[in-house]
Amino acid sequence: MERQDLDIIAEWKERDPELKRFVDEHEEYERRLDEFNRRPYLTAAESMERKRLQKLKLAGRDKLEQILAKYRQKESA
C-alpha cells in the first residue's frame, strides 16, 4: 500500500466504521494466510480455506480501494 493510503487509513480509520471494518478484515485475512503459507503442506480442506481467504481478501481490498479513492478525492479538492 502506498504511503498516502496508509496516511489516509491512519487519519480516518477511527472515524469511518466501514473503513475500519475493511482494514481489520484485511489484516485478519493476511494473518491467517501467513499461517497457511508457513506450512510446508496443506490438507485439501486447508487448501480450500486458503483459496477462500484469498478471494475474501481480494474482494475486501477492492472495497478498501473504493473507500480510499473517496478520501483521496476529498484531499485533492
PDB file of N, CA, C and O in Angstrom:
ATOM      1  N   MET A   1       0.837  -1.168   0.000  1.00  0.00           N
ATOM      2  CA  MET A   1       0.000   0.000   0.000  1.00  0.00           C
ATOM      3  C   MET A   1       0.889   1.240   0.000  1.00  0.00           C
ATOM      4  O   MET A   1       1.946   1.265   0.631  1.00  0.00           O
ATOM      5  N   GLU A   2       0.454   2.241  -0.701  1.00  0.00           N
ATOM      6  CA  GLU A   2       1.246   3.462  -0.797  1.00  0.00           C
ATOM      7  C   GLU A   2       1.188   4.256   0.507  1.00  0.00           C
ATOM      8  O   GLU A   2       0.262   4.112   1.305  1.00  0.00           O
ATOM      9  N   ARG A   3       2.187   5.082   0.693  1.00  0.00           N
ATOM     10  CA  ARG A   3       2.281   5.900   1.909  1.00  0.00           C
ATOM     11  C   ARG A   3       1.038   6.781   2.084  1.00  0.00           C
ATOM     12  O   ARG A   3       0.521   6.919   3.193  1.00  0.00           O
ATOM     13  N   GLN A   4       0.570   7.368   0.995  1.00  0.00           N
ATOM     14  CA  GLN A   4      -0.610   8.236   1.054  1.00  0.00           C
ATOM     15  C   GLN A   4      -1.818   7.449   1.576  1.00  0.00           C
ATOM     16  O   GLN A   4      -2.586   7.960   2.392  1.00  0.00           O
ATOM     17  N   ASP A   5      -1.986   6.213   1.107  1.00  0.00           N
ATOM     18  CA  ASP A   5      -3.103   5.387   1.560  1.00  0.00           C
ATOM     19  C   ASP A   5      -2.974   5.056   3.040  1.00  0.00           C
ATOM     20  O   ASP A   5      -3.965   5.079   3.769  1.00  0.00           O
ATOM     21  N   LEU A   6      -1.780   4.753   3.480  1.00  0.00           N
ATOM     22  CA  LEU A   6      -1.559   4.458   4.897  1.00  0.00           C
ATOM     23  C   LEU A   6      -1.869   5.672   5.761  1.00  0.00           C
ATOM     24  O   LEU A   6      -2.415   5.544   6.857  1.00  0.00           O
ATOM     25  N   ASP A   7      -1.516   6.850   5.258  1.00  0.00           N
ATOM     26  CA  ASP A   7      -1.820   8.083   5.987  1.00  0.00           C
ATOM     27  C   ASP A   7      -3.331   8.315   6.078  1.00  0.00           C
ATOM     28  O   ASP A   7      -3.843   8.725   7.119  1.00  0.00           O
ATOM     29  N   ILE A   8      -4.035   8.048   4.976  1.00  0.00           N
ATOM     30  CA  ILE A   8      -5.490   8.208   4.973  1.00  0.00           C
ATOM     31  C   ILE A   8      -6.125   7.240   5.966  1.00  0.00           C
ATOM     32  O   ILE A   8      -7.018   7.614   6.726  1.00  0.00           O
ATOM     33  N   ILE A   9      -5.656   5.995   5.952  1.00  0.00           N
ATOM     34  CA  ILE A   9      -6.194   4.996   6.871  1.00  0.00           C
ATOM     35  C   ILE A   9      -5.954   5.421   8.316  1.00  0.00           C
ATOM     36  O   ILE A   9      -6.854   5.331   9.151  1.00  0.00           O
ATOM     37  N   ALA A  10      -4.751   5.879   8.606  1.00  0.00           N
ATOM     38  CA  ALA A  10      -4.428   6.310   9.969  1.00  0.00           C
ATOM     39  C   ALA A  10      -5.325   7.465  10.403  1.00  0.00           C
ATOM     40  O   ALA A  10      -5.748   7.533  11.557  1.00  0.00           O
ATOM     41  N   GLU A  11      -5.610   8.362   9.479  1.00  0.00           N
ATOM     42  CA  GLU A  11      -6.414   9.536   9.807  1.00  0.00           C
ATOM     43  C   GLU A  11      -7.895   9.200   9.976  1.00  0.00           C
ATOM     44  O   GLU A  11      -8.548   9.729  10.875  1.00  0.00           O
ATOM     45  N   TRP A  12      -8.426   8.334   9.128  1.00  0.00           N
ATOM     46  CA  TRP A  12      -9.869   8.119   9.073  1.00  0.00           C
ATOM     47  C   TRP A  12     -10.362   6.815   9.688  1.00  0.00           C
ATOM     48  O   TRP A  12     -11.570   6.647   9.861  1.00  0.00           O
ATOM     49  N   LYS A  13      -9.481   5.900  10.019  1.00  0.00           N
ATOM     50  CA  LYS A  13      -9.908   4.572  10.477  1.00  0.00           C
ATOM     51  C   LYS A  13     -10.842   4.627  11.673  1.00  0.00           C
ATOM     52  O   LYS A  13     -11.834   3.899  11.709  1.00  0.00           O
ATOM     53  N   GLU A  14     -10.553   5.459  12.637  1.00  0.00           N
ATOM     54  CA  GLU A  14     -11.368   5.525  13.844  1.00  0.00           C
ATOM     55  C   GLU A  14     -12.657   6.324  13.649  1.00  0.00           C
ATOM     56  O   GLU A  14     -13.570   6.237  14.470  1.00  0.00           O
ATOM     57  N   ARG A  15     -12.732   7.092  12.577  1.00  0.00           N
ATOM     58  CA  ARG A  15     -13.930   7.899  12.335  1.00  0.00           C
ATOM     59  C   ARG A  15     -14.876   7.280  11.307  1.00  0.00           C
ATOM     60  O   ARG A  15     -16.038   7.676  11.216  1.00  0.00           O
ATOM     61  N   ASP A  16     -14.394   6.331  10.549  1.00  0.00           N
ATOM     62  CA  ASP A  16     -15.195   5.703   9.495  1.00  0.00           C
ATOM     63  C   ASP A  16     -15.320   4.212   9.795  1.00  0.00           C
ATOM     64  O   ASP A  16     -14.378   3.455   9.560  1.00  0.00           O
ATOM     65  N   PRO A  17     -16.473   3.781  10.312  1.00  0.00           N
ATOM     66  CA  PRO A  17     -16.637   2.376  10.704  1.00  0.00           C
ATOM     67  C   PRO A  17     -16.477   1.399   9.532  1.00  0.00           C
ATOM     68  O   PRO A  17     -15.972   0.291   9.710  1.00  0.00           O
ATOM     69  N   GLU A  18     -16.903   1.810   8.346  1.00  0.00           N
ATOM     70  CA  GLU A  18     -16.768   0.941   7.177  1.00  0.00           C
ATOM     71  C   GLU A  18     -15.289   0.746   6.830  1.00  0.00           C
ATOM     72  O   GLU A  18     -14.852  -0.375   6.572  1.00  0.00           O
ATOM     73  N   LEU A  19     -14.535   1.819   6.824  1.00  0.00           N
ATOM     74  CA  LEU A  19     -13.103   1.738   6.556  1.00  0.00           C
ATOM     75  C   LEU A  19     -12.428   0.869   7.611  1.00  0.00           C
ATOM     76  O   LEU A  19     -11.607   0.014   7.279  1.00  0.00           O
ATOM     77  N   LYS A  20     -12.764   1.081   8.862  1.00  0.00           N
ATOM     78  CA  LYS A  20     -12.176   0.295   9.952  1.00  0.00           C
ATOM     79  C   LYS A  20     -12.472  -1.193   9.763  1.00  0.00           C
ATOM     80  O   LYS A  20     -11.586  -2.031   9.934  1.00  0.00           O
ATOM     81  N   ARG A  21     -13.704  -1.517   9.413  1.00  0.00           N
ATOM     82  CA  ARG A  21     -14.086  -2.913   9.234  1.00  0.00           C
ATOM     83  C   ARG A  21     -13.266  -3.567   8.130  1.00  0.00           C
ATOM     84  O   ARG A  21     -12.757  -4.673   8.311  1.00  0.00           O
ATOM     85  N   PHE A  22     -13.133  -2.897   6.989  1.00  0.00           N
ATOM     86  CA  PHE A  22     -12.391  -3.492   5.875  1.00  0.00           C
ATOM     87  C   PHE A  22     -10.893  -3.586   6.165  1.00  0.00           C
ATOM     88  O   PHE A  22     -10.247  -4.552   5.759  1.00  0.00           O
ATOM     89  N   VAL A  23     -10.343  -2.609   6.853  1.00  0.00           N
ATOM     90  CA  VAL A  23      -8.924  -2.666   7.224  1.00  0.00           C
ATOM     91  C   VAL A  23      -8.691  -3.816   8.201  1.00  0.00           C
ATOM     92  O   VAL A  23      -7.743  -4.586   8.050  1.00  0.00           O
ATOM     93  N   ASP A  24      -9.560  -3.925   9.202  1.00  0.00           N
ATOM     94  CA  ASP A  24      -9.426  -5.000  10.191  1.00  0.00           C
ATOM     95  C   ASP A  24      -9.575  -6.375   9.542  1.00  0.00           C
ATOM     96  O   ASP A  24      -8.818  -7.298   9.844  1.00  0.00           O
ATOM     97  N   GLU A  25     -10.559  -6.503   8.646  1.00  0.00           N
ATOM     98  CA  GLU A  25     -10.747  -7.775   7.936  1.00  0.00           C
ATOM     99  C   GLU A  25      -9.524  -8.103   7.093  1.00  0.00           C
ATOM    100  O   GLU A  25      -9.053  -9.240   7.080  1.00  0.00           O
ATOM    101  N   HIS A  26      -9.017  -7.103   6.394  1.00  0.00           N
ATOM    102  CA  HIS A  26      -7.843  -7.313   5.540  1.00  0.00           C
ATOM    103  C   HIS A  26      -6.658  -7.809   6.368  1.00  0.00           C
ATOM    104  O   HIS A  26      -5.953  -8.733   5.962  1.00  0.00           O
ATOM    105  N   GLU A  27      -6.446  -7.199   7.513  1.00  0.00           N
ATOM    106  CA  GLU A  27      -5.341  -7.606   8.389  1.00  0.00           C
ATOM    107  C   GLU A  27      -5.545  -9.031   8.913  1.00  0.00           C
ATOM    108  O   GLU A  27      -4.588  -9.799   9.014  1.00  0.00           O
ATOM    109  N   GLU A  28      -6.783  -9.381   9.243  1.00  0.00           N
ATOM    110  CA  GLU A  28      -7.076 -10.734   9.729  1.00  0.00           C
ATOM    111  C   GLU A  28      -6.857 -11.770   8.628  1.00  0.00           C
ATOM    112  O   GLU A  28      -6.262 -12.821   8.871  1.00  0.00           O
ATOM    113  N   TYR A  29      -7.333 -11.477   7.426  1.00  0.00           N
ATOM    114  CA  TYR A  29      -7.109 -12.407   6.308  1.00  0.00           C
ATOM    115  C   TYR A  29      -5.620 -12.570   6.043  1.00  0.00           C
ATOM    116  O   TYR A  29      -5.148 -13.678   5.790  1.00  0.00           O
ATOM    117  N   GLU A  30      -4.888 -11.479   6.102  1.00  0.00           N
ATOM    118  CA  GLU A  30      -3.437 -11.526   5.874  1.00  0.00           C
ATOM    119  C   GLU A  30      -2.762 -12.403   6.935  1.00  0.00           C
ATOM    120  O   GLU A  30      -1.893 -13.214   6.615  1.00  0.00           O
ATOM    121  N   ARG A  31      -3.163 -12.237   8.181  1.00  0.00           N
ATOM    122  CA  ARG A  31      -2.590 -13.033   9.264  1.00  0.00           C
ATOM    123  C   ARG A  31      -2.878 -14.521   9.060  1.00  0.00           C
ATOM    124  O   ARG A  31      -1.985 -15.357   9.198  1.00  0.00           O
ATOM    125  N   ARG A  32      -4.119 -14.840   8.734  1.00  0.00           N
ATOM    126  CA  ARG A  32      -4.486 -16.240   8.540  1.00  0.00           C
ATOM    127  C   ARG A  32      -3.796 -16.847   7.319  1.00  0.00           C
ATOM    128  O   ARG A  32      -3.386 -18.008   7.348  1.00  0.00           O
ATOM    129  N   LEU A  33      -3.670 -16.070   6.256  1.00  0.00           N
ATOM    130  CA  LEU A  33      -2.971 -16.567   5.067  1.00  0.00           C
ATOM    131  C   LEU A  33      -1.494 -16.797   5.359  1.00  0.00           C
ATOM    132  O   LEU A  33      -0.905 -17.755   4.860  1.00  0.00           O
ATOM    133  N   ASP A  34      -0.897 -15.931   6.158  1.00  0.00           N
ATOM    134  CA  ASP A  34       0.503 -16.126   6.548  1.00  0.00           C
ATOM    135  C   ASP A  34       0.693 -17.445   7.279  1.00  0.00           C
ATOM    136  O   ASP A  34       1.693 -18.138   7.088  1.00  0.00           O
ATOM    137  N   GLU A  35      -0.281 -17.785   8.119  1.00  0.00           N
ATOM    138  CA  GLU A  35      -0.205 -19.073   8.828  1.00  0.00           C
ATOM    139  C   GLU A  35      -0.197 -20.233   7.838  1.00  0.00           C
ATOM    140  O   GLU A  35       0.605 -21.158   7.963  1.00  0.00           O
ATOM    141  N   PHE A  36      -1.081 -20.179   6.866  1.00  0.00           N
ATOM    142  CA  PHE A  36      -1.118 -21.241   5.853  1.00  0.00           C
ATOM    143  C   PHE A  36       0.170 -21.258   5.024  1.00  0.00           C
ATOM    144  O   PHE A  36       0.686 -22.329   4.702  1.00  0.00           O
ATOM    145  N   ASN A  37       0.683 -20.089   4.683  1.00  0.00           N
ATOM    146  CA  ASN A  37       1.868 -20.006   3.832  1.00  0.00           C
ATOM    147  C   ASN A  37       3.131 -20.514   4.523  1.00  0.00           C
ATOM    148  O   ASN A  37       4.093 -20.887   3.851  1.00  0.00           O
ATOM    149  N   ARG A  38       3.142 -20.534   5.844  1.00  0.00           N
ATOM    150  CA  ARG A  38       4.306 -21.037   6.577  1.00  0.00           C
ATOM    151  C   ARG A  38       4.346 -22.563   6.632  1.00  0.00           C
ATOM    152  O   ARG A  38       5.388 -23.147   6.931  1.00  0.00           O
ATOM    153  N   ARG A  39       3.243 -23.191   6.350  1.00  0.00           N
ATOM    154  CA  ARG A  39       3.185 -24.654   6.414  1.00  0.00           C
ATOM    155  C   ARG A  39       3.754 -25.259   5.135  1.00  0.00           C
ATOM    156  O   ARG A  39       3.485 -24.769   4.039  1.00  0.00           O
ATOM    157  N   PRO A  40       4.545 -26.332   5.277  1.00  0.00           N
ATOM    158  CA  PRO A  40       5.104 -26.955   4.070  1.00  0.00           C
ATOM    159  C   PRO A  40       4.042 -27.668   3.233  1.00  0.00           C
ATOM    160  O   PRO A  40       4.149 -27.727   2.009  1.00  0.00           O
ATOM    161  N   TYR A  41       3.015 -28.211   3.898  1.00  0.00           N
ATOM    162  CA  TYR A  41       1.952 -28.932   3.188  1.00  0.00           C
ATOM    163  C   TYR A  41       0.602 -28.540   3.777  1.00  0.00           C
ATOM    164  O   TYR A  41       0.487 -28.244   4.966  1.00  0.00           O
ATOM    165  N   LEU A  42      -0.413 -28.544   2.923  1.00  0.00           N
ATOM    166  CA  LEU A  42      -1.770 -28.247   3.364  1.00  0.00           C
ATOM    167  C   LEU A  42      -2.676 -29.416   2.998  1.00  0.00           C
ATOM    168  O   LEU A  42      -2.500 -30.047   1.956  1.00  0.00           O
ATOM    169  N   THR A  43      -3.638 -29.697   3.857  1.00  0.00           N
ATOM    170  CA  THR A  43      -4.646 -30.691   3.519  1.00  0.00           C
ATOM    171  C   THR A  43      -5.552 -30.091   2.445  1.00  0.00           C
ATOM    172  O   THR A  43      -5.471 -28.899   2.147  1.00  0.00           O
ATOM    173  N   ALA A  44      -6.405 -30.918   1.877  1.00  0.00           N
ATOM    174  CA  ALA A  44      -7.342 -30.424   0.865  1.00  0.00           C
ATOM    175  C   ALA A  44      -8.248 -29.346   1.460  1.00  0.00           C
ATOM    176  O   ALA A  44      -8.512 -28.326   0.824  1.00  0.00           O
ATOM    177  N   ALA A  45      -8.719 -29.579   2.680  1.00  0.00           N
ATOM    178  CA  ALA A  45      -9.585 -28.596   3.342  1.00  0.00           C
ATOM    179  C   ALA A  45      -8.833 -27.292   3.609  1.00  0.00           C
ATOM    180  O   ALA A  45      -9.388 -26.205   3.445  1.00  0.00           O
ATOM    181  N   GLU A  46      -7.575 -27.404   4.020  1.00  0.00           N
ATOM    182  CA  GLU A  46      -6.767 -26.197   4.275  1.00  0.00           C
ATOM    183  C   GLU A  46      -6.504 -25.437   2.977  1.00  0.00           C
ATOM    184  O   GLU A  46      -6.510 -24.206   2.965  1.00  0.00           O
ATOM    185  N   SER A  47      -6.277 -26.157   1.903  1.00  0.00           N
ATOM    186  CA  SER A  47      -6.066 -25.509   0.601  1.00  0.00           C
ATOM    187  C   SER A  47      -7.322 -24.763   0.163  1.00  0.00           C
ATOM    188  O   SER A  47      -7.238 -23.654  -0.364  1.00  0.00           O
ATOM    189  N   MET A  48      -8.479 -25.370   0.380  1.00  0.00           N
ATOM    190  CA  MET A  48      -9.734 -24.706   0.026  1.00  0.00           C
ATOM    191  C   MET A  48      -9.960 -23.468   0.887  1.00  0.00           C
ATOM    192  O   MET A  48     -10.411 -22.434   0.393  1.00  0.00           O
ATOM    193  N   GLU A  49      -9.648 -23.577   2.169  1.00  0.00           N
ATOM    194  CA  GLU A  49      -9.798 -22.431   3.069  1.00  0.00           C
ATOM    195  C   GLU A  49      -8.831 -21.315   2.683  1.00  0.00           C
ATOM    196  O   GLU A  49      -9.191 -20.139   2.724  1.00  0.00           O
ATOM    197  N   ARG A  50      -7.625 -21.675   2.315  1.00  0.00           N
ATOM    198  CA  ARG A  50      -6.633 -20.682   1.880  1.00  0.00           C
ATOM    199  C   ARG A  50      -7.136 -19.939   0.646  1.00  0.00           C
ATOM    200  O   ARG A  50      -7.030 -18.715   0.565  1.00  0.00           O
ATOM    201  N   LYS A  51      -7.682 -20.685  -0.312  1.00  0.00           N
ATOM    202  CA  LYS A  51      -8.212 -20.086  -1.537  1.00  0.00           C
ATOM    203  C   LYS A  51      -9.402 -19.172  -1.220  1.00  0.00           C
ATOM    204  O   LYS A  51      -9.536 -18.096  -1.802  1.00  0.00           O
ATOM    205  N   ARG A  52     -10.263 -19.608  -0.296  1.00  0.00           N
ATOM    206  CA  ARG A  52     -11.414 -18.802   0.107  1.00  0.00           C
ATOM    207  C   ARG A  52     -10.953 -17.487   0.746  1.00  0.00           C
ATOM    208  O   ARG A  52     -11.493 -16.421   0.453  1.00  0.00           O
ATOM    209  N   LEU A  53      -9.951 -17.579   1.621  1.00  0.00           N
ATOM    210  CA  LEU A  53      -9.424 -16.373   2.267  1.00  0.00           C
ATOM    211  C   LEU A  53      -8.801 -15.421   1.254  1.00  0.00           C
ATOM    212  O   LEU A  53      -8.943 -14.203   1.371  1.00  0.00           O
ATOM    213  N   GLN A  54      -8.111 -15.974   0.262  1.00  0.00           N
ATOM    214  CA  GLN A  54      -7.514 -15.133  -0.770  1.00  0.00           C
ATOM    215  C   GLN A  54      -8.592 -14.354  -1.523  1.00  0.00           C
ATOM    216  O   GLN A  54      -8.423 -13.169  -1.811  1.00  0.00           O
ATOM    217  N   LYS A  55      -9.690 -15.019  -1.835  1.00  0.00           N
ATOM    218  CA  LYS A  55     -10.781 -14.352  -2.550  1.00  0.00           C
ATOM    219  C   LYS A  55     -11.434 -13.281  -1.687  1.00  0.00           C
ATOM    220  O   LYS A  55     -11.737 -12.189  -2.169  1.00  0.00           O
ATOM    221  N   LEU A  56     -11.652 -13.593  -0.408  1.00  0.00           N
ATOM    222  CA  LEU A  56     -12.234 -12.608   0.504  1.00  0.00           C
ATOM    223  C   LEU A  56     -11.316 -11.400   0.663  1.00  0.00           C
ATOM    224  O   LEU A  56     -11.773 -10.258   0.687  1.00  0.00           O
ATOM    225  N   LYS A  57     -10.028 -11.665   0.768  1.00  0.00           N
ATOM    226  CA  LYS A  57      -9.053 -10.582   0.919  1.00  0.00           C
ATOM    227  C   LYS A  57      -9.048  -9.693  -0.322  1.00  0.00           C
ATOM    228  O   LYS A  57      -8.987  -8.469  -0.212  1.00  0.00           O
ATOM    229  N   LEU A  58      -9.111 -10.302  -1.486  1.00  0.00           N
ATOM    230  CA  LEU A  58      -9.118  -9.537  -2.732  1.00  0.00           C
ATOM    231  C   LEU A  58     -10.391  -8.695  -2.857  1.00  0.00           C
ATOM    232  O   LEU A  58     -10.330  -7.526  -3.238  1.00  0.00           O
ATOM    233  N   ALA A  59     -11.529  -9.286  -2.538  1.00  0.00           N
ATOM    234  CA  ALA A  59     -12.792  -8.546  -2.597  1.00  0.00           C
ATOM    235  C   ALA A  59     -12.770  -7.386  -1.595  1.00  0.00           C
ATOM    236  O   ALA A  59     -13.223  -6.285  -1.907  1.00  0.00           O
ATOM    237  N   GLY A  60     -12.250  -7.634  -0.407  1.00  0.00           N
ATOM    238  CA  GLY A  60     -12.142  -6.580   0.590  1.00  0.00           C
ATOM    239  C   GLY A  60     -11.189  -5.487   0.161  1.00  0.00           C
ATOM    240  O   GLY A  60     -11.415  -4.307   0.427  1.00  0.00           O
ATOM    241  N   ARG A  61     -10.126  -5.888  -0.501  1.00  0.00           N
ATOM    242  CA  ARG A  61      -9.139  -4.916  -0.988  1.00  0.00           C
ATOM    243  C   ARG A  61      -9.773  -3.996  -2.032  1.00  0.00           C
ATOM    244  O   ARG A  61      -9.507  -2.794  -2.056  1.00  0.00           O
ATOM    245  N   ASP A  62     -10.615  -4.576  -2.894  1.00  0.00           N
ATOM    246  CA  ASP A  62     -11.311  -3.764  -3.896  1.00  0.00           C
ATOM    247  C   ASP A  62     -12.212  -2.728  -3.219  1.00  0.00           C
ATOM    248  O   ASP A  62     -12.241  -1.564  -3.620  1.00  0.00           O
ATOM    249  N   LYS A  63     -12.941  -3.158  -2.196  1.00  0.00           N
ATOM    250  CA  LYS A  63     -13.816  -2.236  -1.479  1.00  0.00           C
ATOM    251  C   LYS A  63     -12.996  -1.180  -0.740  1.00  0.00           C
ATOM    252  O   LYS A  63     -13.368  -0.007  -0.707  1.00  0.00           O
ATOM    253  N   LEU A  64     -11.890  -1.598  -0.157  1.00  0.00           N
ATOM    254  CA  LEU A  64     -10.998  -0.674   0.530  1.00  0.00           C
ATOM    255  C   LEU A  64     -10.475   0.380  -0.445  1.00  0.00           C
ATOM    256  O   LEU A  64     -10.385   1.557  -0.097  1.00  0.00           O
ATOM    257  N   GLU A  65     -10.134  -0.033  -1.647  1.00  0.00           N
ATOM    258  CA  GLU A  65      -9.661   0.914  -2.671  1.00  0.00           C
ATOM    259  C   GLU A  65     -10.735   1.931  -3.027  1.00  0.00           C
ATOM    260  O   GLU A  65     -10.432   3.104  -3.245  1.00  0.00           O
ATOM    261  N   GLN A  66     -11.991   1.489  -3.086  1.00  0.00           N
ATOM    262  CA  GLN A  66     -13.089   2.419  -3.372  1.00  0.00           C
ATOM    263  C   GLN A  66     -13.216   3.470  -2.274  1.00  0.00           C
ATOM    264  O   GLN A  66     -13.392   4.656  -2.552  1.00  0.00           O
ATOM    265  N   ILE A  67     -13.124   3.025  -1.042  1.00  0.00           N
ATOM    266  CA  ILE A  67     -13.221   3.950   0.089  1.00  0.00           C
ATOM    267  C   ILE A  67     -12.046   4.928   0.080  1.00  0.00           C
ATOM    268  O   ILE A  67     -12.228   6.129   0.278  1.00  0.00           O
ATOM    269  N   LEU A  68     -10.843   4.407  -0.149  1.00  0.00           N
ATOM    270  CA  LEU A  68      -9.664   5.276  -0.179  1.00  0.00           C
ATOM    271  C   LEU A  68      -9.741   6.274  -1.325  1.00  0.00           C
ATOM    272  O   LEU A  68      -9.298   7.413  -1.179  1.00  0.00           O
ATOM    273  N   ALA A  69     -10.294   5.868  -2.457  1.00  0.00           N
ATOM    274  CA  ALA A  69     -10.441   6.780  -3.598  1.00  0.00           C
ATOM    275  C   ALA A  69     -11.322   7.967  -3.216  1.00  0.00           C
ATOM    276  O   ALA A  69     -11.065   9.099  -3.625  1.00  0.00           O
ATOM    277  N   LYS A  70     -12.359   7.697  -2.431  1.00  0.00           N
ATOM    278  CA  LYS A  70     -13.254   8.764  -1.958  1.00  0.00           C
ATOM    279  C   LYS A  70     -12.466   9.777  -1.123  1.00  0.00           C
ATOM    280  O   LYS A  70     -12.637  10.985  -1.285  1.00  0.00           O
ATOM    281  N   TYR A  71     -11.612   9.287  -0.240  1.00  0.00           N
ATOM    282  CA  TYR A  71     -10.823  10.193   0.612  1.00  0.00           C
ATOM    283  C   TYR A  71      -9.709  10.882  -0.176  1.00  0.00           C
ATOM    284  O   TYR A  71      -9.381  12.035   0.104  1.00  0.00           O
ATOM    285  N   ARG A  72      -9.136  10.204  -1.141  1.00  0.00           N
ATOM    286  CA  ARG A  72      -8.122  10.865  -1.989  1.00  0.00           C
ATOM    287  C   ARG A  72      -8.742  12.024  -2.733  1.00  0.00           C
ATOM    288  O   ARG A  72      -8.136  13.086  -2.873  1.00  0.00           O
ATOM    289  N   GLN A  73      -9.964  11.808  -3.213  1.00  0.00           N
ATOM    290  CA  GLN A  73     -10.661  12.859  -3.949  1.00  0.00           C
ATOM    291  C   GLN A  73     -10.949  14.057  -3.052  1.00  0.00           C
ATOM    292  O   GLN A  73     -10.829  15.201  -3.490  1.00  0.00           O
ATOM    293  N   LYS A  74     -11.329  13.806  -1.798  1.00  0.00           N
ATOM    294  CA  LYS A  74     -11.561  14.883  -0.838  1.00  0.00           C
ATOM    295  C   LYS A  74     -10.306  15.692  -0.582  1.00  0.00           C
ATOM    296  O   LYS A  74     -10.352  16.918  -0.476  1.00  0.00           O
ATOM    297  N   GLU A  75      -9.167  14.987  -0.481  1.00  0.00           N
ATOM    298  CA  GLU A  75      -7.899  15.663  -0.210  1.00  0.00           C
ATOM    299  C   GLU A  75      -7.448  16.539  -1.366  1.00  0.00           C
ATOM    300  O   GLU A  75      -6.856  17.598  -1.157  1.00  0.00           O
ATOM    301  N   SER A  76      -7.729  16.099  -2.584  1.00  0.00           N
ATOM    302  CA  SER A  76      -7.263  16.862  -3.743  1.00  0.00           C
ATOM    303  C   SER A  76      -8.194  18.020  -4.075  1.00  0.00           C
ATOM    304  O   SER A  76      -7.838  18.898  -4.861  1.00  0.00           O
ATOM    305  N   ALA A  77      -9.374  18.026  -3.485  1.00  0.00           N
ATOM    306  CA  ALA A  77     -10.350  19.104  -3.771  1.00  0.00           C
ATOM    307  C   ALA A  77     -10.036  20.353  -2.984  1.00  0.00           C
ATOM    308  O   ALA A  77     -10.747  21.351  -3.100  1.00  0.00           O
TER     309      ALA A  77
END
